[in-house]
Amino acid sequence: MFKKIRINKPFKAAGLGLFFILYGITGVAGQDTSDTLHLDLEGAMAIAREHNPTLKVSALEIENAELGINEIRGSYLPSLNISGSYNRNIKRPIIFLPDDSPFGNGFIEVGSDNSFMGTLAAGMPLYNPGLNRSLRAARAEKSLVKEQFRGSKIELEYNVQTAFFDVLLTRESMEVVRKSFLNAKENLERTRKMYEQGTVSEYDLIRAEVQTENLRPNLLEAENAYETTLNYLKALIGMDKTRAVEIKGSLIDITGTMVSDFMVEEAARNLGRNTDLVQMGLQLELIGQQKNVVKAQGLPSLDLAGNYQYQTEANHFRFDDYRWVETFSAGLRLTIPLFNGFAVRTQSRQLQIAGEQIQLQKEFLEDNLKVQLENILNAMKVAFEKTTNARSNVQLAERGFEIAKTRYETGQGTLMELNDSEVALTQARFNLLQAKHEILQAKAEYQKFIGENNKL
């Protein structure tokens, strides 16, 4: 008799998958399920930010990227290494003598049976273009990770918003159906009394009973839809599904808050902060830095090196009789790569191809996002017009229902006329709720597209 409100988001395949996955996770630890939680949109956002695992993983990624930067910075500092060795010469080393040697022909054994050595080696890079470029690449990677964290936050807030709006829509739709059901029950009682007084026929009484019973399944479906969307919201924000929750707010109030000063014609259309585009731009920057790191493999490097040794040799193990000798050296070590099998050229070309691929994807995505953004704003504009028309239509339908009820009570109207006015009123109320919901959905999408975080 009236259109049923369809809630798309929670019933999409991906949404149902997330619903069941999240329901397998233990709810918020230590929650008291005995008290009812009064939850508004901002409260739902706060709970989701605190317990969402994706945000926690992204935060750890930022910390890991910072540690990577610190690791490279540590490579600029001097390095110190201590080593020790013991060798037992089963056959001692020999030195071959030339034919004209005053010591005769043949060879001479050198060394002792036991050899002990302790070494302290130090080194520090003086000029290393690879380290410099690796540090810039690590910073670029950190920027990308931070943007991914922002993108995860925007995505989470968008999902929570749309889920919360769906809860409001199903709850207020349930109230519309309940009002329609109560009106039908009142009309049934009125018709029964009129039938007992002989002012209406038995057909009118039967029709009123059928009308009332036809609405009962709709009310049950509306109540089930509300519970389903509410459970989905609980699962999304990481709340125990057994926790009693009372949703605060209404579609009208939130619409007034979110779009009170929003003009579609003046809306920003700049996608410069769209997180998908920003991430692709940072990926391009990272690939460019990685190319520089690869190219640095073919550049010279200069290091400062030092070596201190403490050693002795003997044919016995009387340590008190050992004579220890110290040696120390310091110098510069210049490394000039000459040939590495074209590895630098190959790796550089691979990174260049990856950058070209991302650039093409970025251009394609930007064109598509511009079209989608215009569609979102057009949908919002249409929803505003629908809201204005639906609001006046509800007022007319309420007035028409009151007139039809009065006419029926005074015997001037028919039951069919009253039923028609009731159906028209119910549909008008649904249309107004749906229009408000469409405005909120479009505004949430708009914020996501232009890269804004939640603003209430």
NORWOSUL-V812614 format. One record per backbone hydrogen bond with DSSP energy under -1.0 kcal/mol. NH is the residue of the N-H (numbers start at 1). CO is the residue of the C=O. Records with the same first field share a line. If there is no record, write none. Layout:
# NORWOSUL-V812614
NH: CO ; CO
This chain:
# NORWOSUL-V812614
12: 9
16: 12
17: 13
18: 14
19: 15
20: 16
21: 17
22: 18
23: 19
25: 22
31: 28
37: 244
39: 246
44: 40
45: 41
46: 42
47: 43
48: 44
49: 45
50: 46
51: 47
52: 48
56: 52
57: 53
58: 54
59: 55
60: 56
61: 57
62: 58
63: 59
64: 60
65: 61
66: 62
67: 63
68: 64
69: 65
70: 66
71: 67
72: 68
73: 69
74: 70
75: 72
76: 73
79: 123
81: 121
83: 119
85: 117
87: 115
89: 113
90: 88
95: 108
97: 106
101: 98
104: 101
108: 95
110: 93
114: 314
115: 87
116: 312
117: 85
118: 310
119: 83
120: 308
121: 81
122: 306
123: 79
124: 304
126: 302
127: 302
132: 128
133: 129
134: 130
135: 131
136: 132
137: 133
138: 134
139: 135
140: 136
141: 137
142: 138
143: 139
144: 140
145: 141
146: 142
147: 143
148: 144
149: 145
150: 146
151: 147
152: 148
153: 149
154: 150
155: 151
156: 152
157: 153
158: 154
159: 155
160: 156
161: 157
162: 158
163: 159
164: 160
165: 161
166: 162
167: 163
168: 164
169: 165
170: 166
171: 167
172: 168
173: 169
174: 170
175: 171
176: 172
177: 173
178: 174
179: 175
180: 176
181: 177
182: 178
183: 179
184: 180
185: 181
186: 182
187: 183
188: 184
189: 185
190: 186
191: 187
192: 188
193: 189
194: 190
195: 191
196: 192
197: 193
199: 194
205: 201
206: 202
207: 203
208: 204
209: 205
210: 206
211: 207
212: 208
213: 209
214: 210
219: 215
220: 216
221: 217
222: 218
223: 219
224: 220
225: 221
226: 222
227: 223
228: 224
229: 225
230: 226
231: 227
232: 228
233: 229
234: 230
235: 231
236: 232
237: 233
239: 234
243: 240
246: 37
248: 39
254: 250
255: 251
256: 252
257: 253
258: 254
259: 255
262: 259
267: 264
274: 271
278: 274
279: 275
280: 276
281: 277
282: 278
283: 279
284: 280
285: 281
286: 282
287: 283
288: 284
289: 285
290: 286
291: 287
292: 288
293: 289
294: 290
295: 291
296: 292
297: 294
298: 295
299: 296
301: 335
302: 127
303: 333
304: 124
305: 331
306: 122
307: 329
308: 120
309: 327
310: 118
311: 325
312: 116
314: 114
319: 317
321: 318
322: 319
325: 311
327: 309
329: 307
331: 305
333: 303
335: 301
346: 342
347: 343
348: 344
349: 345
350: 346
351: 347
352: 348
353: 349
354: 350
355: 351
356: 352
357: 353
358: 354
359: 355
360: 356
361: 357
362: 358
363: 359
364: 360
365: 361
366: 362
367: 363
368: 364
369: 365
370: 366
371: 367
372: 368
373: 369
374: 370
375: 371
376: 372
377: 373
378: 374
379: 375
380: 376
381: 377
382: 378
383: 379
384: 380
385: 381
386: 382
387: 383
388: 384
389: 385
390: 386
391: 387
392: 388
393: 389
394: 390
395: 391
396: 392
397: 393
398: 394
399: 395
400: 396
401: 397
402: 398
403: 399
404: 400
405: 401
406: 402
407: 403
408: 404
409: 405
410: 406
412: 407
413: 407
418: 414
419: 415
420: 416
421: 417
422: 418
423: 419
424: 420
425: 421
426: 422
427: 423
428: 424
429: 425
430: 426
431: 427
432: 428
433: 429
434: 430
435: 431
436: 432
437: 433
438: 434
439: 435
440: 436
441: 437
442: 438
443: 439
444: 440
445: 441
446: 442
447: 443
448: 444
449: 445
450: 446
452: 447
